[in-house]
């Protein structure tokens, strides 16, 4: 099955050009000359037909006269019918409009009745009050309109018979009836109570209509929309319908207003007198039962009645209009008299005209048959159900000869079939142009159909003519594809396009330009300068650019300008202009491509400003900054062989003003600053002396990624020539302060040391005195050699104890150069705790030690770290002086690559605002303190690459913590070092 599309690659044999004869069987053409006998025979038959027509002229005349009279009567009835339909529709709209106005009026005034409390008791409304206009706001309580009260409402609207106000619970608040109205029916309001009783309108009786009323009331309560009840008949014989309108105040349902509307009064009040004199209007239900009418006296013509539904109120209510029958003779009778008078004249004229018409008809039919047979367009006759009746030879080429049991749309392409069926099934007098595809020689051809409907024939035949438009469709398809493709390209690119003619008028903009400027295409196309997006302050500049463009002087690099978007934001735009040449080679205008460069300009400006700030800061630094790529190889240690360089030679990529002033633009300055370094990539500062400039520099380096991605080396050399004497003096002063601190600490511990030495000396004295007494003759308890050796051993241990106390004090006080070596944590704790326990015992402070197992070894100056730890312990003891059950906790553990020492006391603590000042020089919380202890401690810890800080000890007290890095290099020979130190301590003790 072919796909249904026109194949562009059809050959001329398969696709004939439009307007050319389709190939196929040769058409039957008449000969150039005909025999004379054939012409005489054809003429005689024609005249014979005319004679028979003349003989039957009178008979046909009578038939025509009857038909004419019937036609005139039919026209008159049609006009009457049209007038009836028009007037009935107007009456229906008037009734619906009146009911809607009544509903809107009630919706405005009902909240006032239910909002201000119950209205006046049941009373009769006063009829005959003059109708007053209802201006906007007249329903306000302070207004003077009579419709603001229920009685006034009934008085103004004649069709309203009674009014009831019911609460949401079903309680009837008030009922008002018009004079002379006997309602006598019950209105149920809500579900029955538990006792079975219901709230009803006073005086209403139970009728079978209660259920519809209840449904209407419930519907208005549940949906908050007005509802009408079915027609009801009151005892007085009047038929009414009830309007149930929910009353809403401040988005709350406060009740329901019920209005009884008399149907006959509604017809009398709404329909004008002139309509009621011409028609009898009646309201009937769905079963055709008469409910109300305007009159029942005049004669009516029930055959021309017309009914329309009336909604509101709905519920099957219909409006019926019947015209009154007239007594005067109609137009048909008058025409009959006139026709009889002119019978003779019309007969003669009709015979003459008939003869001429027959002659012309023969000629026209001959031409029609010739056109039907020889035309290359498709002619055919189709029934309303789509059945093909007959067609000309061109039709046979497309649809074939065998048309039995086939329909027109059976030969149409499936995608076009639904459109063709819909066109045939839609009632209309003319179809077309209808374009569809039909099969022709194993291909689908486009045909454009024009179809006329012959309503005069009994079958209402369709006469169709079609023209082959395949060639046009191919061209249209190609143009559509090309236009769609070009439009897709224009809408897909992010560059805005604008076309102006030689007068500067905008003739085209694409979607991207509309997005850039924020204007829709409708507001830009057709605009002349000044354009909507021009900035008023820059009108002269923009006009100069436009004149330069029209003159052909636009630069190839484009024009940068500014534009105001529709939202008021100013953007930067770059325009590239080129002449627009049409297919005739003539310049039709100018094409401009616009690009939004606001963000690139902003980024470029920020980068330039940042670059300028960066250069300013670097050039103002008192340090030489240089970047070399690739990084030069590390300078080997003294005595080590330098490996030959195999990579590219390093080059200087960047240097600041200070480097340029000292070393110029040469890489030798960078390499000279690296001289003597064992490792070239390190941020640790190293001091280097450069003899060429006679300066000392603190050099820091690091490998970085340069802007092009390659690895480079950044070097920052800070000139410290003037700082070296200052640093030397500072170091000497720190050593003197440390020595002074140790001497002060020694003086404070003098009495405690004396007390500590008194214990071993007293023990030695006691052991020696007891031994002498037992060795004297006549001793009651003589001793043997074992007892003597034991006593002497105790005396020796006490002597060693006294010597160790004195040695620790000497080591602490003795001034020596700082020397970092591999030591264990136990060595630091043993010496510091031995000195701290003296003060702790003196002031009654208990020391708790919590040391983690398997602590790594450290690389530190033992005397300095002992001084720090002893200072922290002594400060903790002083903070708890005078407290009962004072306790001090010393914890040592590891975290990462460091060992953490913690000294926690239970003293009064340190205020938060003073914590950041405790390490400042000369700041102290003691009356006799110098304020240098913690400052010196922090300096010592930081010189060991550690950190010292203070924290709160929950719930009370303070915790001082400091860290020391682990010595990984000395872990291998730690055991040997420990044995050597033990041997040295033993020698000192001896």
ABEGO torsion letter per residue (X at the ends): XBAGBBBAABBAAABBBBGBBBBEBBBBBBBABBBAAAAAAAAAAAAAAAAAAAAAAAAAAAAAAAAAAAAAAAAAAAAAAAAAAAAAAAAAAAAAAAAAAAAAAAAAAAAAAAAAEBBBBBBBBBBGBBBBBBBBGAABAABABAAABAAAAAAABAABABBBBBBAAGBBABBBBBBGBBAGBBBBBEBBBAAGBBBBBBGBBBBAAAAAAAAAAAAAAAAGBBBBBBBBBBAAGBBBBBBBBBBBBGGBBAEBBBBBBBAAAAAAAABBAAAAAABBBBBBBAAGBBABBABAABBBBAAABBBBBBOOAEGGBBBBBBBBBBABBBAAAAAAAAAAAAAAAAAAAAAAAAAAAAAAAAAAAAAAAAAAAABABBBBBBBAAGBBABBBAAAAAAAEABABGBBAAAABBAAAAAAAAAAAABBBABBOBBBBBBBBGGBBBBBBBBBBBBAABAAGBBBBBBBBAAAAAAAAAAAAAAAAAAAAAAAABABBBBBBBAAGBBABBBAAAAAAAGBBAAAABGBBOBBAABBAAAAAAAAAAAAAAAAGABBAAEBBBBBBBAAGBBBBBBBBBBBBBBAAGBBAEBBBBBBBAAAAAAAAAAAAAAAAAAAAAAAABABBBBBBOBBBBBBBBBGBBBBBBABBBBBBABBBAAAAAAAEABAAAAAAAABGBABABBABBBBBBBAAAGBBBBBBBBBBBBAAGBBBBBBBBBBAAAAAAAAAAAAAAAAAAAAAAAAAAAAAAAAAAAAAAAAAAAAAAAAAAAAAAAABBGBABBBBAAAAAAAAAAAAAAAAAAAAAAAAAAAAABBBBBBBBBBBAAAAAAAAAAAAAAAAAAAGBBBBBBBBBGBBBBBBBAAAAAAAAAAAAAAAAAAABGBBGBBBBBBBBBBEABBBBBBBBABAEBBAAAAAAAABBGBBABAABAGAAAAAAAAAAAAAGBBBBBBBBOABEBBBBBBBBBBAAAAAAAAAAAAAAAAAAAAAAX
